[in-house]
């Protein structure tokens, strides 16, 4: 159980740090003319990068364990 708590804590730490940086970046991309497409592309790109990193991590763990399912 302690390992699960540590992993959840690390996840929330990264989530908090990213939340501190992503909001001002999206606001700067929005500008005073409210061009939403810039902020939407930033959010979509960030989600794709995050999903790609999770996929790479999953494959690395599966290879280390020698199993298909992690």
mmCIF file of the N, C-alpha and C atoms, coordinates in Angstrom:
data_MODEL
# 
_entry.id   MODEL 
# 
loop_
_atom_site.group_PDB 
_atom_site.id 
_atom_site.type_symbol 
_atom_site.label_atom_id 
_atom_site.label_alt_id 
_atom_site.label_comp_id 
_atom_site.label_asym_id 
_atom_site.label_entity_id 
_atom_site.label_seq_id 
_atom_site.pdbx_PDB_ins_code 
_atom_site.Cartn_x 
_atom_site.Cartn_y 
_atom_site.Cartn_z 
_atom_site.occupancy 
_atom_site.B_iso_or_equiv 
_atom_site.pdbx_formal_charge 
_atom_site.auth_seq_id 
_atom_site.auth_comp_id 
_atom_site.auth_asym_id 
_atom_site.auth_atom_id 
_atom_site.pdbx_PDB_model_num 
ATOM 1   N N  . UNK A 1 1  ? 0.812  -1.195  0.000   1.00 0.00 ? 1  UNK A N  1 
ATOM 2   C CA . UNK A 1 1  ? 0.000  0.000   0.000   1.00 0.00 ? 1  UNK A CA 1 
ATOM 3   C C  . UNK A 1 1  ? 0.859  1.264   0.000   1.00 0.00 ? 1  UNK A C  1 
ATOM 4   N N  . UNK A 1 2  ? 2.003  1.215   0.624   1.00 0.00 ? 2  UNK A N  1 
ATOM 5   C CA . UNK A 1 2  ? 2.858  2.394   0.668   1.00 0.00 ? 2  UNK A CA 1 
ATOM 6   C C  . UNK A 1 2  ? 3.362  2.800   -0.704  1.00 0.00 ? 2  UNK A C  1 
ATOM 7   N N  . UNK A 1 3  ? 3.593  1.802   -1.557  1.00 0.00 ? 3  UNK A N  1 
ATOM 8   C CA . UNK A 1 3  ? 4.068  2.101   -2.908  1.00 0.00 ? 3  UNK A CA 1 
ATOM 9   C C  . UNK A 1 3  ? 2.990  2.813   -3.720  1.00 0.00 ? 3  UNK A C  1 
ATOM 10  N N  . UNK A 1 4  ? 1.750  2.422   -3.544  1.00 0.00 ? 4  UNK A N  1 
ATOM 11  C CA . UNK A 1 4  ? 0.646  3.074   -4.256  1.00 0.00 ? 4  UNK A CA 1 
ATOM 12  C C  . UNK A 1 4  ? 0.536  4.532   -3.821  1.00 0.00 ? 4  UNK A C  1 
ATOM 13  N N  . UNK A 1 5  ? 0.639  4.782   -2.528  1.00 0.00 ? 5  UNK A N  1 
ATOM 14  C CA . UNK A 1 5  ? 0.575  6.152   -2.029  1.00 0.00 ? 5  UNK A CA 1 
ATOM 15  C C  . UNK A 1 5  ? 1.704  7.013   -2.560  1.00 0.00 ? 5  UNK A C  1 
ATOM 16  N N  . UNK A 1 6  ? 2.892  6.437   -2.645  1.00 0.00 ? 6  UNK A N  1 
ATOM 17  C CA . UNK A 1 6  ? 4.034  7.186   -3.176  1.00 0.00 ? 6  UNK A CA 1 
ATOM 18  C C  . UNK A 1 6  ? 3.828  7.521   -4.649  1.00 0.00 ? 6  UNK A C  1 
ATOM 19  N N  . UNK A 1 7  ? 3.305  6.564   -5.403  1.00 0.00 ? 7  UNK A N  1 
ATOM 20  C CA . UNK A 1 7  ? 3.072  6.818   -6.832  1.00 0.00 ? 7  UNK A CA 1 
ATOM 21  C C  . UNK A 1 7  ? 1.991  7.870   -7.038  1.00 0.00 ? 7  UNK A C  1 
ATOM 22  N N  . UNK A 1 8  ? 0.944  7.808   -6.243  1.00 0.00 ? 8  UNK A N  1 
ATOM 23  C CA . UNK A 1 8  ? -0.114 8.817   -6.350  1.00 0.00 ? 8  UNK A CA 1 
ATOM 24  C C  . UNK A 1 8  ? 0.432  10.191  -5.969  1.00 0.00 ? 8  UNK A C  1 
ATOM 25  N N  . UNK A 1 9  ? 1.271  10.248  -4.946  1.00 0.00 ? 9  UNK A N  1 
ATOM 26  C CA . UNK A 1 9  ? 1.874  11.515  -4.541  1.00 0.00 ? 9  UNK A CA 1 
ATOM 27  C C  . UNK A 1 9  ? 2.757  12.114  -5.619  1.00 0.00 ? 9  UNK A C  1 
ATOM 28  N N  . UNK A 1 10 ? 3.548  11.272  -6.274  1.00 0.00 ? 10 UNK A N  1 
ATOM 29  C CA . UNK A 1 10 ? 4.398  11.757  -7.363  1.00 0.00 ? 10 UNK A CA 1 
ATOM 30  C C  . UNK A 1 10 ? 3.542  12.269  -8.514  1.00 0.00 ? 10 UNK A C  1 
ATOM 31  N N  . UNK A 1 11 ? 2.464  11.535  -8.821  1.00 0.00 ? 11 UNK A N  1 
ATOM 32  C CA . UNK A 1 11 ? 1.558  11.965  -9.889  1.00 0.00 ? 11 UNK A CA 1 
ATOM 33  C C  . UNK A 1 11 ? 0.973  13.339  -9.585  1.00 0.00 ? 11 UNK A C  1 
ATOM 34  N N  . UNK A 1 12 ? 0.487  13.534  -8.361  1.00 0.00 ? 12 UNK A N  1 
ATOM 35  C CA . UNK A 1 12 ? -0.110 14.818  -8.017  1.00 0.00 ? 12 UNK A CA 1 
ATOM 36  C C  . UNK A 1 12 ? 0.931  15.934  -7.960  1.00 0.00 ? 12 UNK A C  1 
ATOM 37  N N  . UNK A 1 13 ? 2.165  15.617  -7.614  1.00 0.00 ? 13 UNK A N  1 
ATOM 38  C CA . UNK A 1 13 ? 3.220  16.631  -7.627  1.00 0.00 ? 13 UNK A CA 1 
ATOM 39  C C  . UNK A 1 13 ? 3.472  17.118  -9.053  1.00 0.00 ? 13 UNK A C  1 
ATOM 40  N N  . UNK A 1 14 ? 3.601  16.178  -9.993  1.00 0.00 ? 14 UNK A N  1 
ATOM 41  C CA . UNK A 1 14 ? 3.781  16.566  -11.395 1.00 0.00 ? 14 UNK A CA 1 
ATOM 42  C C  . UNK A 1 14 ? 2.566  17.315  -11.916 1.00 0.00 ? 14 UNK A C  1 
ATOM 43  N N  . UNK A 1 15 ? 1.387  16.854  -11.546 1.00 0.00 ? 15 UNK A N  1 
ATOM 44  C CA . UNK A 1 15 ? 0.155  17.501  -11.989 1.00 0.00 ? 15 UNK A CA 1 
ATOM 45  C C  . UNK A 1 15 ? 0.086  18.941  -11.477 1.00 0.00 ? 15 UNK A C  1 
ATOM 46  N N  . UNK A 1 16 ? 0.479  19.172  -10.246 1.00 0.00 ? 16 UNK A N  1 
ATOM 47  C CA . UNK A 1 16 ? 0.465  20.523  -9.689  1.00 0.00 ? 16 UNK A CA 1 
ATOM 48  C C  . UNK A 1 16 ? 1.461  21.446  -10.367 1.00 0.00 ? 16 UNK A C  1 
ATOM 49  N N  . UNK A 1 17 ? 2.650  20.924  -10.628 1.00 0.00 ? 17 UNK A N  1 
ATOM 50  C CA . UNK A 1 17 ? 3.674  21.737  -11.288 1.00 0.00 ? 17 UNK A CA 1 
ATOM 51  C C  . UNK A 1 17 ? 3.241  22.093  -12.705 1.00 0.00 ? 17 UNK A C  1 
ATOM 52  N N  . UNK A 1 18 ? 2.711  21.110  -13.418 1.00 0.00 ? 18 UNK A N  1 
ATOM 53  C CA . UNK A 1 18 ? 2.248  21.367  -14.778 1.00 0.00 ? 18 UNK A CA 1 
ATOM 54  C C  . UNK A 1 18 ? 1.093  22.358  -14.771 1.00 0.00 ? 18 UNK A C  1 
ATOM 55  N N  . UNK A 1 19 ? 0.204  22.253  -13.797 1.00 0.00 ? 19 UNK A N  1 
ATOM 56  C CA . UNK A 1 19 ? -0.914 23.183  -13.700 1.00 0.00 ? 19 UNK A CA 1 
ATOM 57  C C  . UNK A 1 19 ? -0.465 24.617  -13.469 1.00 0.00 ? 19 UNK A C  1 
ATOM 58  N N  . UNK A 1 20 ? 0.642  24.780  -12.749 1.00 0.00 ? 20 UNK A N  1 
ATOM 59  C CA . UNK A 1 20 ? 1.166  26.128  -12.514 1.00 0.00 ? 20 UNK A CA 1 
ATOM 60  C C  . UNK A 1 20 ? 1.707  26.766  -13.791 1.00 0.00 ? 20 UNK A C  1 
ATOM 61  N N  . UNK A 1 21 ? 2.248  25.961  -14.691 1.00 0.00 ? 21 UNK A N  1 
ATOM 62  C CA . UNK A 1 21 ? 2.845  26.500  -15.913 1.00 0.00 ? 21 UNK A CA 1 
ATOM 63  C C  . UNK A 1 21 ? 1.877  26.541  -17.086 1.00 0.00 ? 21 UNK A C  1 
ATOM 64  N N  . UNK A 1 22 ? 0.969  25.581  -17.181 1.00 0.00 ? 22 UNK A N  1 
ATOM 65  C CA . UNK A 1 22 ? 0.105  25.478  -18.359 1.00 0.00 ? 22 UNK A CA 1 
ATOM 66  C C  . UNK A 1 22 ? -0.917 26.606  -18.426 1.00 0.00 ? 22 UNK A C  1 
ATOM 67  N N  . UNK A 1 23 ? -1.457 27.017  -17.304 1.00 0.00 ? 23 UNK A N  1 
ATOM 68  C CA . UNK A 1 23 ? -2.485 28.054  -17.315 1.00 0.00 ? 23 UNK A CA 1 
ATOM 69  C C  . UNK A 1 23 ? -1.956 29.395  -17.824 1.00 0.00 ? 23 UNK A C  1 
ATOM 70  N N  . UNK A 1 24 ? -0.818 29.890  -17.341 1.00 0.00 ? 24 UNK A N  1 
ATOM 71  C CA . UNK A 1 24 ? -0.307 31.150  -17.898 1.00 0.00 ? 24 UNK A CA 1 
ATOM 72  C C  . UNK A 1 24 ? 0.096  31.038  -19.372 1.00 0.00 ? 24 UNK A C  1 
ATOM 73  N N  . UNK A 1 25 ? 0.605  29.868  -19.770 1.00 0.00 ? 25 UNK A N  1 
ATOM 74  C CA . UNK A 1 25 ? 0.968  29.691  -21.179 1.00 0.00 ? 25 UNK A CA 1 
ATOM 75  C C  . UNK A 1 25 ? -0.277 29.768  -22.046 1.00 0.00 ? 25 UNK A C  1 
ATOM 76  N N  . UNK A 1 26 ? -1.335 29.065  -21.643 1.00 0.00 ? 26 UNK A N  1 
ATOM 77  C CA . UNK A 1 26 ? -2.585 29.107  -22.412 1.00 0.00 ? 26 UNK A CA 1 
ATOM 78  C C  . UNK A 1 26 ? -3.163 30.519  -22.426 1.00 0.00 ? 26 UNK A C  1 
ATOM 79  N N  . UNK A 1 27 ? -3.064 31.239  -21.315 1.00 0.00 ? 27 UNK A N  1 
ATOM 80  C CA . UNK A 1 27 ? -3.545 32.616  -21.279 1.00 0.00 ? 27 UNK A CA 1 
ATOM 81  C C  . UNK A 1 27 ? -2.757 33.531  -22.193 1.00 0.00 ? 27 UNK A C  1 
ATOM 82  N N  . UNK A 1 28 ? -1.448 33.324  -22.266 1.00 0.00 ? 28 UNK A N  1 
ATOM 83  C CA . UNK A 1 28 ? -0.626 34.132  -23.167 1.00 0.00 ? 28 UNK A CA 1 
ATOM 84  C C  . UNK A 1 28 ? -0.935 33.809  -24.625 1.00 0.00 ? 28 UNK A C  1 
ATOM 85  N N  . UNK A 1 29 ? -1.241 32.558  -24.907 1.00 0.00 ? 29 UNK A N  1 
ATOM 86  C CA . UNK A 1 29 ? -1.592 32.179  -26.279 1.00 0.00 ? 29 UNK A CA 1 
ATOM 87  C C  . UNK A 1 29 ? -2.963 32.706  -26.675 1.00 0.00 ? 29 UNK A C  1 
ATOM 88  N N  . UNK A 1 30 ? -3.826 32.923  -25.699 1.00 0.00 ? 30 UNK A N  1 
ATOM 89  C CA . UNK A 1 30 ? -5.177 33.407  -25.973 1.00 0.00 ? 30 UNK A CA 1 
ATOM 90  C C  . UNK A 1 30 ? -5.146 34.858  -26.452 1.00 0.00 ? 30 UNK A C  1 
ATOM 91  N N  . UNK A 1 31 ? -4.274 35.657  -25.925 1.00 0.00 ? 31 UNK A N  1 
ATOM 92  C CA . UNK A 1 31 ? -4.097 37.087  -26.230 1.00 0.00 ? 31 UNK A CA 1 
ATOM 93  C C  . UNK A 1 31 ? -5.361 37.891  -25.934 1.00 0.00 ? 31 UNK A C  1 
ATOM 94  N N  . UNK A 1 32 ? -5.305 39.172  -26.205 1.00 0.00 ? 32 UNK A N  1 
ATOM 95  C CA . UNK A 1 32 ? -6.450 40.048  -25.924 1.00 0.00 ? 32 UNK A CA 1 
ATOM 96  C C  . UNK A 1 32 ? -7.540 39.933  -26.978 1.00 0.00 ? 32 UNK A C  1 
ATOM 97  N N  . UNK A 1 33 ? -7.203 39.370  -28.154 1.00 0.00 ? 33 UNK A N  1 
ATOM 98  C CA . UNK A 1 33 ? -8.207 39.197  -29.209 1.00 0.00 ? 33 UNK A CA 1 
ATOM 99  C C  . UNK A 1 33 ? -8.991 37.900  -29.059 1.00 0.00 ? 33 UNK A C  1 
ATOM 100 N N  . UNK A 1 34 ? -8.634 37.091  -28.060 1.00 0.00 ? 34 UNK A N  1 
ATOM 101 C CA . UNK A 1 34 ? -9.313 35.823  -27.770 1.00 0.00 ? 34 UNK A CA 1 
ATOM 102 C C  . UNK A 1 34 ? -9.295 34.868  -28.959 1.00 0.00 ? 34 UNK A C  1 
ATOM 103 N N  . UNK A 1 35 ? -8.096 34.632  -29.485 1.00 0.00 ? 35 UNK A N  1 
ATOM 104 C CA . UNK A 1 35 ? -7.927 33.605  -30.516 1.00 0.00 ? 35 UNK A CA 1 
ATOM 105 C C  . UNK A 1 35 ? -7.796 32.259  -29.814 1.00 0.00 ? 35 UNK A C  1 
ATOM 106 N N  . UNK A 1 36 ? -8.874 31.513  -29.760 1.00 0.00 ? 36 UNK A N  1 
ATOM 107 C CA . UNK A 1 36 ? -8.918 30.272  -28.993 1.00 0.00 ? 36 UNK A CA 1 
ATOM 108 C C  . UNK A 1 36 ? -8.128 29.146  -29.643 1.00 0.00 ? 36 UNK A C  1 
ATOM 109 N N  . UNK A 1 37 ? -7.921 29.193  -30.947 1.00 0.00 ? 37 UNK A N  1 
ATOM 110 C CA . UNK A 1 37 ? -7.281 28.070  -31.625 1.00 0.00 ? 37 UNK A CA 1 
ATOM 111 C C  . UNK A 1 37 ? -5.863 27.838  -31.122 1.00 0.00 ? 37 UNK A C  1 
ATOM 112 N N  . UNK A 1 38 ? -5.170 28.879  -30.707 1.00 0.00 ? 38 UNK A N  1 
ATOM 113 C CA . UNK A 1 38 ? -3.805 28.716  -30.192 1.00 0.00 ? 38 UNK A CA 1 
ATOM 114 C C  . UNK A 1 38 ? -3.799 27.925  -28.887 1.00 0.00 ? 38 UNK A C  1 
ATOM 115 N N  . UNK A 1 39 ? -4.694 28.292  -27.975 1.00 0.00 ? 39 UNK A N  1 
ATOM 116 C CA . UNK A 1 39 ? -4.771 27.581  -26.700 1.00 0.00 ? 39 UNK A CA 1 
ATOM 117 C C  . UNK A 1 39 ? -5.251 26.147  -26.901 1.00 0.00 ? 39 UNK A C  1 
ATOM 118 N N  . UNK A 1 40 ? -6.155 25.937  -27.847 1.00 0.00 ? 40 UNK A N  1 
ATOM 119 C CA . UNK A 1 40 ? -6.659 24.592  -28.125 1.00 0.00 ? 40 UNK A CA 1 
ATOM 120 C C  . UNK A 1 40 ? -5.547 23.712  -28.686 1.00 0.00 ? 40 UNK A C  1 
ATOM 121 N N  . UNK A 1 41 ? -4.746 24.253  -29.594 1.00 0.00 ? 41 UNK A N  1 
ATOM 122 C CA . UNK A 1 41 ? -3.632 23.482  -30.154 1.00 0.00 ? 41 UNK A CA 1 
ATOM 123 C C  . UNK A 1 41 ? -2.600 23.177  -29.076 1.00 0.00 ? 41 UNK A C  1 
ATOM 124 N N  . UNK A 1 42 ? -2.330 24.128  -28.194 1.00 0.00 ? 42 UNK A N  1 
ATOM 125 C CA . UNK A 1 42 ? -1.397 23.892  -27.092 1.00 0.00 ? 42 UNK A CA 1 
ATOM 126 C C  . UNK A 1 42 ? -1.899 22.777  -26.188 1.00 0.00 ? 42 UNK A C  1 
ATOM 127 N N  . UNK A 1 43 ? -3.174 22.816  -25.822 1.00 0.00 ? 43 UNK A N  1 
ATOM 128 C CA . UNK A 1 43 ? -3.735 21.789  -24.945 1.00 0.00 ? 43 UNK A CA 1 
ATOM 129 C C  . UNK A 1 43 ? -3.718 20.423  -25.623 1.00 0.00 ? 43 UNK A C  1 
ATOM 130 N N  . UNK A 1 44 ? -4.087 20.377  -26.892 1.00 0.00 ? 44 UNK A N  1 
ATOM 131 C CA . UNK A 1 44 ? -4.074 19.108  -27.614 1.00 0.00 ? 44 UNK A CA 1 
ATOM 132 C C  . UNK A 1 44 ? -2.682 18.532  -27.757 1.00 0.00 ? 44 UNK A C  1 
ATOM 133 N N  . UNK A 1 45 ? -1.715 19.393  -28.035 1.00 0.00 ? 45 UNK A N  1 
ATOM 134 C CA . UNK A 1 45 ? -0.330 18.940  -28.153 1.00 0.00 ? 45 UNK A CA 1 
ATOM 135 C C  . UNK A 1 45 ? 0.189  18.425  -26.818 1.00 0.00 ? 45 UNK A C  1 
ATOM 136 N N  . UNK A 1 46 ? -0.134 19.122  -25.744 1.00 0.00 ? 46 UNK A N  1 
ATOM 137 C CA . UNK A 1 46 ? 0.287  18.676  -24.417 1.00 0.00 ? 46 UNK A CA 1 
ATOM 138 C C  . UNK A 1 46 ? -0.321 17.314  -24.085 1.00 0.00 ? 46 UNK A C  1 
ATOM 139 N N  . UNK A 1 47 ? -1.578 17.106  -24.449 1.00 0.00 ? 47 UNK A N  1 
ATOM 140 C CA . UNK A 1 47 ? -2.216 15.813  -24.194 1.00 0.00 ? 47 UNK A CA 1 
ATOM 141 C C  . UNK A 1 47 ? -1.574 14.705  -25.026 1.00 0.00 ? 47 UNK A C  1 
ATOM 142 N N  . UNK A 1 48 ? -1.250 14.986  -26.284 1.00 0.00 ? 48 UNK A N  1 
ATOM 143 C CA . UNK A 1 48 ? -0.600 13.978  -27.126 1.00 0.00 ? 48 UNK A CA 1 
ATOM 144 C C  . UNK A 1 48 ? 0.791  13.620  -26.613 1.00 0.00 ? 48 UNK A C  1 
ATOM 145 N N  . UNK A 1 49 ? 1.531  14.614  -26.160 1.00 0.00 ? 49 UNK A N  1 
ATOM 146 C CA . UNK A 1 49 ? 2.860  14.351  -25.607 1.00 0.00 ? 49 UNK A CA 1 
ATOM 147 C C  . UNK A 1 49 ? 2.744  13.514  -24.336 1.00 0.00 ? 49 UNK A C  1 
ATOM 148 N N  . UNK A 1 50 ? 1.801  13.860  -23.472 1.00 0.00 ? 50 UNK A N  1 
ATOM 149 C CA . UNK A 1 50 ? 1.604  13.088  -22.250 1.00 0.00 ? 50 UNK A CA 1 
ATOM 150 C C  . UNK A 1 50 ? 1.198  11.656  -22.524 1.00 0.00 ? 50 UNK A C  1 
ATOM 151 N N  . UNK A 1 51 ? 0.284  11.456  -23.461 1.00 0.00 ? 51 UNK A N  1 
ATOM 152 C CA . UNK A 1 51 ? -0.143 10.098  -23.813 1.00 0.00 ? 51 UNK A CA 1 
ATOM 153 C C  . UNK A 1 51 ? 1.007  9.306   -24.427 1.00 0.00 ? 51 UNK A C  1 
ATOM 154 N N  . UNK A 1 52 ? 1.826  9.964   -25.229 1.00 0.00 ? 52 UNK A N  1 
ATOM 155 C CA . UNK A 1 52 ? 2.978  9.289   -25.831 1.00 0.00 ? 52 UNK A CA 1 
ATOM 156 C C  . UNK A 1 52 ? 3.979  8.861   -24.770 1.00 0.00 ? 52 UNK A C  1 
ATOM 157 N N  . UNK A 1 53 ? 4.222  9.721   -23.793 1.00 0.00 ? 53 UNK A N  1 
ATOM 158 C CA . UNK A 1 53 ? 5.145  9.365   -22.714 1.00 0.00 ? 53 UNK A CA 1 
ATOM 159 C C  . UNK A 1 53 ? 4.616  8.204   -21.885 1.00 0.00 ? 53 UNK A C  1 
ATOM 160 N N  . UNK A 1 54 ? 3.309  8.179   -21.634 1.00 0.00 ? 54 UNK A N  1 
ATOM 161 C CA . UNK A 1 54 ? 2.722  7.052   -20.908 1.00 0.00 ? 54 UNK A CA 1 
ATOM 162 C C  . UNK A 1 54 ? 2.846  5.760   -21.705 1.00 0.00 ? 54 UNK A C  1 
ATOM 163 N N  . UNK A 1 55 ? 2.659  5.823   -23.004 1.00 0.00 ? 55 UNK A N  1 
ATOM 164 C CA . UNK A 1 55 ? 2.778  4.643   -23.853 1.00 0.00 ? 55 UNK A CA 1 
ATOM 165 C C  . UNK A 1 55 ? 4.212  4.119   -23.861 1.00 0.00 ? 55 UNK A C  1 
ATOM 166 N N  . UNK A 1 56 ? 5.180  5.014   -23.959 1.00 0.00 ? 56 UNK A N  1 
ATOM 167 C CA . UNK A 1 56 ? 6.585  4.603   -23.922 1.00 0.00 ? 56 UNK A CA 1 
ATOM 168 C C  . UNK A 1 56 ? 6.917  3.969   -22.575 1.00 0.00 ? 56 UNK A C  1 
ATOM 169 N N  . UNK A 1 57 ? 6.447  4.566   -21.493 1.00 0.00 ? 57 UNK A N  1 
ATOM 170 C CA . UNK A 1 57 ? 6.700  4.005   -20.166 1.00 0.00 ? 57 UNK A CA 1 
ATOM 171 C C  . UNK A 1 57 ? 6.079  2.625   -20.025 1.00 0.00 ? 57 UNK A C  1 
ATOM 172 N N  . UNK A 1 58 ? 4.882  2.436   -20.572 1.00 0.00 ? 58 UNK A N  1 
ATOM 173 C CA . UNK A 1 58 ? 4.221  1.140   -20.496 1.00 0.00 ? 58 UNK A CA 1 
ATOM 174 C C  . UNK A 1 58 ? 5.022  0.078   -21.237 1.00 0.00 ? 58 UNK A C  1 
ATOM 175 N N  . UNK A 1 59 ? 5.534  0.408   -22.430 1.00 0.00 ? 59 UNK A N  1 
ATOM 176 C CA . UNK A 1 59 ? 6.324  -0.554  -23.186 1.00 0.00 ? 59 UNK A CA 1 
ATOM 177 C C  . UNK A 1 59 ? 7.644  -0.876  -22.491 1.00 0.00 ? 59 UNK A C  1 
ATOM 178 N N  . UNK A 1 60 ? 8.263  0.118   -21.866 1.00 0.00 ? 60 UNK A N  1 
ATOM 179 C CA . UNK A 1 60 ? 9.513  -0.132  -21.151 1.00 0.00 ? 60 UNK A CA 1 
ATOM 180 C C  . UNK A 1 60 ? 9.294  -1.047  -19.958 1.00 0.00 ? 60 UNK A C  1 
ATOM 181 N N  . UNK A 1 61 ? 8.222  -0.831  -19.221 1.00 0.00 ? 61 UNK A N  1 
ATOM 182 C CA . UNK A 1 61 ? 7.925  -1.687  -18.068 1.00 0.00 ? 61 UNK A CA 1 
ATOM 183 C C  . UNK A 1 61 ? 7.578  -3.096  -18.529 1.00 0.00 ? 61 UNK A C  1 
ATOM 184 N N  . UNK A 1 62 ? 6.805  -3.214  -19.614 1.00 0.00 ? 62 UNK A N  1 
ATOM 185 C CA . UNK A 1 62 ? 6.446  -4.536  -20.134 1.00 0.00 ? 62 UNK A CA 1 
ATOM 186 C C  . UNK A 1 62 ? 7.688  -5.292  -20.606 1.00 0.00 ? 62 UNK A C  1 
ATOM 187 N N  . UNK A 1 63 ? 8.618  -4.594  -21.246 1.00 0.00 ? 63 UNK A N  1 
ATOM 188 C CA . UNK A 1 63 ? 9.842  -5.249  -21.699 1.00 0.00 ? 63 UNK A CA 1 
ATOM 189 C C  . UNK A 1 63 ? 10.683 -5.711  -20.514 1.00 0.00 ? 63 UNK A C  1 
ATOM 190 N N  . UNK A 1 64 ? 10.758 -4.871  -19.472 1.00 0.00 ? 64 UNK A N  1 
ATOM 191 C CA . UNK A 1 64 ? 11.554 -5.230  -18.303 1.00 0.00 ? 64 UNK A CA 1 
ATOM 192 C C  . UNK A 1 64 ? 10.960 -6.437  -17.585 1.00 0.00 ? 64 UNK A C  1 
ATOM 193 N N  . UNK A 1 65 ? 9.625  -6.501  -17.520 1.00 0.00 ? 65 UNK A N  1 
ATOM 194 C CA . UNK A 1 65 ? 8.966  -7.625  -16.857 1.00 0.00 ? 65 UNK A CA 1 
ATOM 195 C C  . UNK A 1 65 ? 8.878  -8.852  -17.753 1.00 0.00 ? 65 UNK A C  1 
ATOM 196 N N  . UNK A 1 66 ? 9.027  -8.674  -19.050 1.00 0.00 ? 66 UNK A N  1 
ATOM 197 C CA . UNK A 1 66 ? 8.923  -9.781  -19.979 1.00 0.00 ? 66 UNK A CA 1 
ATOM 198 C C  . UNK A 1 66 ? 7.498  -10.270 -20.152 1.00 0.00 ? 66 UNK A C  1 
ATOM 199 N N  . UNK A 1 67 ? 6.537  -9.378  -20.019 1.00 0.00 ? 67 UNK A N  1 
ATOM 200 C CA . UNK A 1 67 ? 5.127  -9.744  -20.127 1.00 0.00 ? 67 UNK A CA 1 
ATOM 201 C C  . UNK A 1 67 ? 4.420  -8.769  -21.058 1.00 0.00 ? 67 UNK A C  1 
ATOM 202 N N  . UNK A 1 68 ? 3.322  -9.229  -21.631 1.00 0.00 ? 68 UNK A N  1 
ATOM 203 C CA . UNK A 1 68 ? 2.529  -8.358  -22.499 1.00 0.00 ? 68 UNK A CA 1 
ATOM 204 C C  . UNK A 1 68 ? 1.725  -7.373  -21.660 1.00 0.00 ? 68 UNK A C  1 
ATOM 205 N N  . UNK A 1 69 ? 1.135  -7.874  -20.583 1.00 0.00 ? 69 UNK A N  1 
ATOM 206 C CA . UNK A 1 69 ? 0.306  -7.042  -19.719 1.00 0.00 ? 69 UNK A CA 1 
ATOM 207 C C  . UNK A 1 69 ? 1.117  -6.590  -18.521 1.00 0.00 ? 69 UNK A C  1 
ATOM 208 N N  . UNK A 1 70 ? 0.986  -5.336  -18.182 1.00 0.00 ? 70 UNK A N  1 
ATOM 209 C CA . UNK A 1 70 ? 1.750  -4.783  -17.062 1.00 0.00 ? 70 UNK A CA 1 
ATOM 210 C C  . UNK A 1 70 ? 0.889  -4.785  -15.828 1.00 0.00 ? 70 UNK A C  1 
# 
